[in-house]
Amino acid sequence: MRLAELGELKTIEMIKKITSAPRLTNRASRFIKVGIGDDAAVLKEGNVVTTDAYIEDVHFSLDYFSLYQIGQRVACGTLSDIAAMAATPIALFISALLPSKLEQRQLKQLYAGMLSIADKFGCRISGGDIVAYPKLGLILTAIGKTRTPKLRSTAQPGEYLYVTGFCGLAETGRLALKQKFPKKDFIQSIKRHTCPCPRIFEAIKLKKYINALIDTSDGLSTDVFHIAEESRVKIKIFADKLPMHKETYNLYNWVIAKSKTTPQSVVQKMRTKLHTRAILQPLKDEIASHTLEMTNPLALNGGEDYELLFTSAYQKLPAKITGTKITRIGKIEKGSGVYLIKDNKEIRLYPKGYDHFQ
Amino acid sequence: MRLAELGELKTIEMIKKITSAPRLTNRASRFIKVGIGDDAAVLKEGNVVTTDAYIEDVHFSLDYFSLYQIGQRVACGTLSDIAAMAATPIALFISALLPSKLEQRQLKQLYAGMLSIADKFGCRISGGDIVAYPKLGLILTAIGKTRTPKLRSTAQPGEYLYVTGFCGLAETGRLALKQKFPKKDFIQSIKRHTCPCPRIFEAIKLKKYINALIDTSDGLSTDVFHIAEESRVKIKIFADKLPMHKETYNLYNWVIAKSKTTPQSVVQKMRTKLHTRAILQPLKDEIASHTLEMTNPLALNGGEDYELLFTSAYQKLPAKITGTKITRIGKIEKGSGVYLIKDNKEIRLYPKGYDHFQ
């Protein structure tokens, strides 16, 4: 069977299975506390390690990103995995696939972008590798420090589910840019898309409240699914609690404004090569029926928000931390699966993140 | 200026300069002992970290490598950087660019190859990332443990230069495979090319004798150059001491045998897209003049031997360690530059490794 048929989640599952055979853990297990499966691996002496690959035309396009922005974005995405362990980043390693037609000044901008983020969070670019390659690619490894990492596998029935910031904000920005909607109506969402600041400081401040933790990179429903699976619990999400930014409503308004003339063609245009299929089908249905509901598919499936998604025994948390909104959006129960609670009905959700292989 | 004109070494130099600005070292310097510039970065609590990128048609070809062999090779190459710090590997992180047409069983073979090497050296595959991409790519990060890492920057005048194994053996195997010379005459060299076992155990056993250390991945002359540059010393290599395997002579014999009929076409055929230009020009000259000298260009410029190259205050070391030959090939002096001593003449050498960008 080809990977195209197997799909991304099952491919990862297969790799996990192959590499986690017990025979491997003998000597290494003295040093490694958590291996494959969480946002980062945990070494026993208190380092967490994560690695992320970003490839041109898969994760970013040179059409509307500057090299500086790409540098910022990949560094943010990688450090978000360190935030997702509630650790402090210390070192960043960069393997770069570089087109030989790249200009020296472009390379400088790329690294300046990554440096600006590394600087902001006090970590250092400490190594890497370069390879000449027709497409730009950046593979980052980050090392963070913490003696008490937060995992995705420790959620307990009775806890509450929280998220920082807004759901679907980055995807709102991406679609607005892609559709060339007026930028002034999408300032925050475009910023979240182009430079999704990792919640490092927030994670450290919230740590005392947090039990299980993950970052929202694949889309809320998929990331909640990861917690539910790894913790072997059932999670309910309350549809009317999902924090949505007014710019996400702006997006809807713009889509509707356009769709009044030719709804089909708008949706057609919006169906890009990137990961919008899962979002656009429901959107199309909604436009067709002229019902716009509060439960926004963007909030559930829009990826790359890089917010903190966590469980806590506390029923009430501060409304904001270092200026970032915190919202209680669900509840952990005994059982399995992820459910959306809407109009007193339980709707079972399945991961709908973008599958690279299909 | 484009990277194609700038070249690989200068591009790396530029990245080092950008990322090593003093402003960056404030908080991170509490944790990082050695940053960019050595085989691996050194964290203060005793971890070393290295990252390496291997891309299809740049570093390996699917034409004559099985997926299992590719897995072995990339793991060996990466762990060799851990050996080059005289550390013990504990964890391996794998970012894989995977063509979606890849078969599930091929993916299994690829990871089985990497696992076989990780197992051999007692380290564990602890994380990674996958991306669908038309070409196969593997970007590996390895973490090793040592409280006393060996660096390339500590060579002292008066010391001796040593190398393990044979010089140019891997390149001999690569050319023999490429030219379809009879495999039975090239068993050791083909093995060194396809599965270049990192000298982890040797490095640990030799540690008490070693001062400065690097592995030979770019070709001996380039790697000696790195020690000379980073340690600010002059290094002499004695041409008649270079340890060459009998299979490297076999290669010459086969080339000559072929060249008797059409020397030009043989050389033409051997000029592959990969890194043989630097090797073949001298080879062509030699064939033309019918003089085959002991000082083999393969030994100086053939890459990917992954042997240990080190300086030591000891004038005499054991001839073998764990079955691996050790040869004294040079001397460290005050000054700068790398020189080949041949017929009592000093010939200045310059790095001749393969430049990906040019």
Interface residues (C-beta under 8 A of the other chain):
Chain A: M1 R2 L3 A4 L6 E8 T11 I12 M14 I15 I18 T19 A21 R23 L24 T25 N26 R27 A28 S29 F31 I32 G35 I36 A40 A41 L43 E45 N47 V49 T50 T51 D52 A53 I55 V58 H59 I90 A91 F93 I94 S95 A96 L97 L98 P99 S100 K101 L102 E103 Q104 L107 K108 Y111 A112 L115 A118 D119 G122 C123 R124 I125 S126 G127 G128 D129 I130 V131 A132 Y133 G137 I139 T141 I143 K145 H356 F357 Q358
Chain B: M1 R2 L3 A4 L6 E8 T11 I12 M14 I15 I18 T19 A21 R23 L24 T25 N26 R27 A28 S29 F31 I32 G35 I36 A40 A41 L43 E45 N47 V49 T50 T51 D52 A53 I55 V58 H59 I90 A91 F93 I94 S95 A96 L97 L98 P99 S100 K101 L102 E103 Q104 L107 K108 Y111 A112 L115 A118 D119 G122 C123 R124 I125 S126 G127 G128 D129 I130 V131 A132 Y133 G137 I139 T141 I143 K145 H356 F357 Q358
